[in-house]
Amino acid sequence: MLHRDTVDTTVLPPSERFGMWLDLVARTSAPMRIWSAHADDFTARADFVDLGPIQLINYHYPSLEATRTAKLIRQSDPELYMLALTTDGVGTSSQDGRHSEIRAGEFTFYDASRPHDVGHHATEPEQGRASSIITMIPHAALPLPPQRMAALYGGRMSGSEGIGALLAQFLLQVTGHPEQYHAADTSRLGAVGLDLATTMLGRHLVAEDAVPTEVRRRALLTQVHAYVHRHLGDATLSPQSVADAHHISVRSLHRLFEVEDSTVASYIRDMRLARCRRDLTDPALRNQPVQAIAARWGFPDKAHFSRVFRMAYGISPQAYRESNSDPARIVNRAAFTVNSVRAD
């Protein structure tokens, strides 16, 4: 699974927790000075996930204020951009004369190579904690004009609509459930996250033409994939409805999938079949008719579902369910496998 490093101050007595956090921040690539009214018992946690081209940090901490000064920058300048998603509490961001208040579900963006101030306050100051997910992006990795980025510093961007919502969902999923991914997925996940971040920032620059064509293509494809996954149960899902939802022509949608060596229709079909196959082996759904499962995932026609399932897996849906749900058959298969290995 993806590697995650965790720092949790609760492993120490309350009086030593804030010092532990200050040491952690001092060791990061972009250290800051921090103040908190909760320094006497600073209950905090940080989860670090390295995705190759980008790094993610999922923070949970009491209310605090922080500043990165010119002196600290001279001591350590990793040349990083910071894209921060507030997930709980209210944040503040200030850089190059721009000040913003950041609510839960919103992003802010700043350059760690320039002085800046940030704050984050829990909704319930006495016992609550604020939380955020920071995406660290090397200057050299972001394919946008550096001279244009200052327009975004200290600003606020939505994480609840369009590309911003897709990026927020990606960050929450990866940092919240790293065990669901293989280590081999690291670089690909990093590329997806960087593409989404690049596209969102490019759109807020009102200069999408500044975003490289290939980055835009991959970001749009990720958006289309997410849309298909959300609407698999809709029997009317089709290349036309997908194209309409993304304000592109069907021809453009087909070209988008040509590079993936696939078609829109086959992608929809394969995702639906995968959901059906999963549900057919779910013990909790054993009493549900096969056709009810098929209809749930967009296959209202029984004969059509049986035909495409058999073509994909070489077995009928009912036979597949029986071969994977009957404990006796499972035991027999396991015994056969063991005996075969011994015979070899």
SULDA-V65464 format. One record per residue. N is the residue number from 1. RES is the residue in one small letter. PSI is psi in radians with two decimals (NA if undefined). Layout:
{{N;RES;PSI} {N;RES;PSI}}
This chain:
{{1;m;2.98} {2;l;2.49} {3;h;2.31} {4;r;2.23} {5;d;2.37} {6;t;2.37} {7;v;2.15} {8;d;2.03} {9;t;-0.27} {10;t;-0.09} {11;v;-0.20} {12;l;2.84} {13;p;2.67} {14;p;-0.69} {15;s;-0.31} {16;e;-0.05} {17;r;-0.73} {18;f;-0.67} {19;g;-0.69} {20;m;-0.72} {21;w;-0.72} {22;l;-0.67} {23;d;-0.71} {24;l;-0.85} {25;v;-0.66} {26;a;-0.49} {27;r;-0.14} {28;t;2.92} {29;s;-0.35} {30;a;1.27} {31;p;2.67} {32;m;2.80} {33;r;2.35} {34;i;2.45} {35;w;2.53} {36;s;2.45} {37;a;-0.10} {38;h;0.46} {39;a;-0.40} {40;d;-0.31} {41;d;1.40} {42;f;1.59} {43;t;1.87} {44;a;2.83} {45;r;2.50} {46;a;2.24} {47;d;2.16} {48;f;2.22} {49;v;2.05} {50;d;2.08} {51;l;0.48} {52;g;-1.66} {53;p;-0.36} {54;i;2.78} {55;q;2.49} {56;l;2.45} {57;i;2.14} {58;n;1.92} {59;y;2.46} {60;h;2.15} {61;y;2.85} {62;p;3.00} {63;s;2.45} {64;l;2.91} {65;e;2.54} {66;a;2.65} {67;t;2.52} {68;r;1.97} {69;t;2.92} {70;a;-0.61} {71;k;-0.78} {72;l;-0.62} {73;i;-0.69} {74;r;-0.56} {75;q;-0.55} {76;s;1.97} {77;d;1.65} {78;p;-0.04} {79;e;1.10} {80;l;2.52} {81;y;2.59} {82;m;2.14} {83;l;1.94} {84;a;2.21} {85;l;2.02} {86;t;2.17} {87;t;-0.32} {88;d;2.48} {89;g;-2.94} {90;v;2.21} {91;g;2.83} {92;t;2.57} {93;s;2.35} {94;s;2.16} {95;q;2.41} {96;d;0.69} {97;g;0.03} {98;r;2.30} {99;h;2.39} {100;s;2.61} {101;e;2.22} {102;i;2.05} {103;r;2.89} {104;a;2.33} {105;g;0.16} {106;e;2.68} {107;f;2.69} {108;t;2.83} {109;f;2.38} {110;y;2.91} {111;d;2.08} {112;a;-0.16} {113;s;0.02} {114;r;2.61} {115;p;2.48} {116;h;2.82} {117;d;2.42} {118;v;2.68} {119;g;2.77} {120;h;2.18} {121;h;2.30} {122;a;2.60} {123;t;-0.63} {124;e;1.60} {125;p;-0.59} {126;e;-0.80} {127;q;-0.15} {128;g;2.93} {129;r;2.56} {130;a;2.79} {131;s;2.64} {132;s;2.80} {133;i;2.10} {134;i;2.25} {135;t;2.06} {136;m;2.11} {137;i;2.04} {138;p;2.47} {139;h;-0.79} {140;a;-0.33} {141;a;-0.33} {142;l;1.95} {143;p;0.93} {144;l;2.70} {145;p;2.03} {146;p;-0.62} {147;q;-0.24} {148;r;-0.28} {149;m;-0.44} {150;a;-0.44} {151;a;-0.30} {152;l;-0.23} {153;y;2.29} {154;g;0.15} {155;g;-3.10} {156;r;2.38} {157;m;2.49} {158;s;2.43} {159;g;0.37} {160;s;0.11} {161;e;2.65} {162;g;-2.49} {163;i;-0.61} {164;g;-0.72} {165;a;-0.69} {166;l;-0.71} {167;l;-0.74} {168;a;-0.77} {169;q;-0.69} {170;f;-0.83} {171;l;-0.74} {172;l;-0.72} {173;q;-0.85} {174;v;-0.77} {175;t;-0.49} {176;g;-0.47} {177;h;1.00} {178;p;-0.37} {179;e;-0.23} {180;q;-0.02} {181;y;2.65} {182;h;2.70} {183;a;-0.55} {184;a;-0.29} {185;d;-0.15} {186;t;-0.99} {187;s;-0.63} {188;r;-0.75} {189;l;-0.69} {190;g;-0.70} {191;a;-0.70} {192;v;-0.82} {193;g;-0.73} {194;l;-0.71} {195;d;-0.78} {196;l;-0.76} {197;a;-0.75} {198;t;-0.77} {199;t;-0.75} {200;m;-0.81} {201;l;-0.70} {202;g;-0.68} {203;r;-0.60} {204;h;-0.31} {205;l;-0.10} {206;v;0.72} {207;a;1.03} {208;e;-0.38} {209;d;-0.26} {210;a;-0.28} {211;v;2.20} {212;p;2.53} {213;t;-0.76} {214;e;-0.62} {215;v;-0.76} {216;r;-0.71} {217;r;-0.82} {218;r;-0.66} {219;a;-0.71} {220;l;-0.71} {221;l;-0.73} {222;t;-0.70} {223;q;-0.71} {224;v;-0.79} {225;h;-0.79} {226;a;-0.69} {227;y;-0.78} {228;v;-0.78} {229;h;-0.66} {230;r;-0.38} {231;h;0.34} {232;l;-0.55} {233;g;-0.14} {234;d;1.94} {235;a;-0.33} {236;t;0.00} {237;l;2.24} {238;s;2.93} {239;p;-0.65} {240;q;-0.80} {241;s;-0.60} {242;v;-0.78} {243;a;-0.78} {244;d;-0.70} {245;a;-0.41} {246;h;0.19} {247;h;0.73} {248;i;2.91} {249;s;2.78} {250;v;-0.63} {251;r;-0.75} {252;s;-0.65} {253;l;-0.74} {254;h;-0.67} {255;r;-0.62} {256;l;-0.66} {257;f;-0.31} {258;e;-0.68} {259;v;-0.47} {260;e;0.07} {261;d;0.76} {262;s;3.11} {263;t;2.81} {264;v;-0.82} {265;a;-0.74} {266;s;-0.60} {267;y;-0.79} {268;i;-0.81} {269;r;-0.80} {270;d;-0.67} {271;m;-0.69} {272;r;-0.77} {273;l;-0.68} {274;a;-0.69} {275;r;-0.72} {276;c;-0.80} {277;r;-0.70} {278;r;-0.81} {279;d;-0.52} {280;l;-0.38} {281;t;0.12} {282;d;2.04} {283;p;-0.55} {284;a;-0.32} {285;l;0.28} {286;r;-0.54} {287;n;-0.04} {288;q;2.36} {289;p;2.61} {290;v;-0.73} {291;q;-0.52} {292;a;-0.69} {293;i;-0.76} {294;a;-0.77} {295;a;-0.60} {296;r;-0.52} {297;w;0.47} {298;g;0.29} {299;f;1.38} {300;p;-0.38} {301;d;2.02} {302;k;-0.82} {303;a;-0.72} {304;h;-0.76} {305;f;-0.81} {306;s;-0.67} {307;r;-0.83} {308;v;-0.54} {309;f;-0.79} {310;r;-0.67} {311;m;-0.63} {312;a;-0.67} {313;y;-0.05} {314;g;0.35} {315;i;2.66} {316;s;2.76} {317;p;-0.75} {318;q;-0.76} {319;a;-0.65} {320;y;-0.76} {321;r;-0.82} {322;e;-0.71} {323;s;-0.33} {324;n;-0.08} {325;s;-0.35} {326;d;1.97} {327;p;-0.67} {328;a;-0.72} {329;r;-0.68} {330;i;-0.77} {331;v;-0.75} {332;n;-0.72} {333;r;-0.73} {334;a;-0.73} {335;a;-0.70} {336;f;-0.73} {337;t;-0.78} {338;v;-0.79} {339;n;-0.65} {340;s;-0.71} {341;v;-0.74} {342;r;-0.70} {343;a;-0.64} {344;d;NA}}
